[in-house]
Amino acid sequence: MNLQRVGGVASVANAFLTAVVVFIIAAVFPRLGLVTPSDWTDPVKSIAAWPALSIPLSSLNIALVLMSIAALLTILALRERMHTSAPTLMRIAVIATSIGCAIWVATGLIEFGARPSILNAKDVSAYRALIGMCVSLSTAGDHGMGWAVFLTGWAALRTAKLPRILSCLGVLTGAILILGFLSMPLDGVGYVLFIIWSLWLGVVLLRSNT
C-alpha cells in the first residue's frame, strides 16, 4: 500500500468534508433560524427548528467522524515523508492528531446519539448541557488538529519535503486553528484555510512518487 497516495486521497476528502461542515454552518443553519452561536445553543430555537434540523445535524456529525479518519491518514502519510528528517516534530504531530481526532469522533457520536432523544423530549436543561459540552469538545478537537497542522508545516519548512508556500500555509492554518477558541470568526477563517491546505496537500501527495 502506498501511504503517500492514501494520504493524498484522505487529504482531498478532508477538504471536501470540511467544506460540507462550513456550508452547513454558514448556509443551512441561518435558513433554519440559527444565525449566531447563541442561536445554536438556544434550546427554544433548536427545538422549534428540529424537524428541519435533524438531517443537517446528522450530516455534520457524520462529517466530523469521517474527518477524523481522513486527518489521521493524512498526518501518517506526512510522518512517513518527513520522520527521518524531523522525527520529534512528526511524533508530536501524530500525538496531537490522535487527540484531536478522538475528540472529534466523541463529539460527533455523542451528538448523533443524544441530541434526537433530548430534542424530541423537549428537555431544555438537558439540551443546554449537551450543546455546551459538544461545542467545547469540538473546539478542543480543532485546537488539537491546529497543533498537528502547525507542526507538520514547521517540519516541512525544516526538511523541504513539501512546497515552501504550502508549508507556510500549514504553519499559518495551524496557528489560526490553535487560537480559534478565542473567537468564532477566527475559527471560521481557520476552517477555510484548512480546506485550501488539505486540497493542495492532497494534490502534492497524489503526485508523489515516493
C-alpha angles and dihedrals in degrees: 000000000000103000091192091061092043089051090049093054090045092050093051089047090051091053089053094046092048089050088053090052092049091047093051093048097041102035111018103040095053090054088058094051096263101119105145133033089256088059091052090055094043106107094201094054094042093049090049091050095042099103089059095030101060098082097045091047093048089050090050093051094046089049090054092054093047091046089057093055093045093047093051092050090048095052091045089055090050090048090054089050098049110019095101092056100034107020098157096048093047093046090055090044091056090049091049090048092051091051094046093046093048090053092047091051091048091050094049095046095044092051093042092053104034108033100066095054093045094049093044089052089046090226102169097185095048091047093051090052093046097050092045091053094045094047089051092048092048091051090050090050091051089050092053093048089048090060091048093052092043093051095046090049090050091048090049091053091051096045101033089223092135133039109285096236090050089050091051090048089053091053091048094045092048093048092052092048090049090054094038092104088071094070139358095232090054090051089050091054088050091054092051092049089046089057091052093045094048094048094047092044090050091055091049093050094046090054092049119115092193 
